[in-house]
Amino acid sequence: MIDFFIYILAILITVPPVLALIVYYFSLKRFHSTIRAVHATVRWTTLFFIVAVDLLISVVFNISATGGIIVAVLILLTLIIYYQWKNTEIRLRKALRLLWRITFLLFFVLYLLLLLAGVVKQIVF
């Protein structure tokens, strides 16, 4: 029984767009609003896209990118907080929400590009 849950978790980590569609569908049923459903999808699937991009980088390029990803996210958070400090007062909750949304967009695009790079690498090599 535990193996079943491990396989389900492995599928959800390696195929985050499917998870995003599932979360979006159930969020749409729950909230009856597309904007709230999209926001819920971003909140719940960002971590899966981050892990999937890390795994794809390690598979396609044979390097570990975990440290680089952590540093990049922290630098992005620093830039968001610095921008808030210069223009308004610092609101950490707002900064973290913006960071999470930007991270989703960034890693969604990276996921698609790395999938394409992996397919091209398998075809060429």
N, C-alpha and C positions, 0 to 999 in steps of 0.2 A: 504493500500500500504506500509506503514511504517513497518507493521508486517512482510511482505514478506522479507524486507531487514534485519530485526532482525533475522528471521529464517535462512536466507542465511549466515549471519555473525556467528550465533551459530553453524551451520554445519561446516563452515570453521575453526572455532576455535577447535571444538571437533574432527574433522577428518582432521588433517593437511597433511597426506600422499596424500589424494585426491587433496588437494590444490597444493601440490608439483608436482604432476603429471600434473595438469592443467597448472601450471606456466611453467613447463619444456616443455610441448607440444607447448605452444605459443611462448616461448623463442626460441625453436628450429626452429619454422617457421620464426621467425623474424631474428635471427642471422645466421642460417644455419651452426652452429658450435656447436658440443655437449659440448665442454668445456665452451664456453660462456653461453650456455643454463644452464648448471649445476651451474655455478657461479651466474647467475641471479636467479635460483631457490633457492639457498642458501640465497642470499640477501633478497628475498621477503618472504621466509617462516620460517625463523629462529624465528621470534617473535611469530608466531602461534604455533610452537613447544614448546617454552618456556611457553606460556600461557596454552597449553594443558597439559604439564607435571605438572604444578602447579595445575590445576584442577584435574588431575588424582591422584596426591598425596593426595589432600584433600578428594577425594572420596574413594580411597582405604584404606588410613591409618587414616582418620579423623583428620588430622593436617593441619595447614596452613604452607606452605613452601615458601611463597612469600619473606619474609625477608631473609631466607637462600639462596634462589636463587640469590637475589640481591647481597648479601655478597660474594657468590661463584664467580659470574661473575666479581665483582670488584677485588677480590683476583687474579683471573686469569689474568685480565688486568694488575694488579700490577706486577705479575710475568713476563708477556711479556715485559712490559716497563723496568723492572729491567734487563732482559736479553739483551735487546737492549742497555741499558746504559753501561753494562759491555763490550759488543762486538763492537758496532758501535754507531753512533749518534742516538738519539731518534727521530723516525718519528711516530707521533701520528696517522696519517692516516693509515700507514702500520700496526701499532699495533692494531688499531680498526678493520681493515679488517681481520687480523689474529684471533682476539678475536671472531669476528662474525662467522668465518668459524669453529673454534674449538667449539664454543657454538652450532652451528648447529649439528655437529657430536655428541657431548655429549648429547644434548637433543633429538636427533633422536633415539639414543640407549636407553636413559632413557624412552622415549615414548614407544618403543617396549617392554622393560622390564616391565614397569608399566601396559601395556595392558595385558601382560601375567600374571602378579601378580593379576590383577583384575579378570581375567577369572578363575584363580586357586582359588582365594578367594570365588568367587561365586559358584564354583563347590563344594569346601570343606565345606564351611559354608552355 
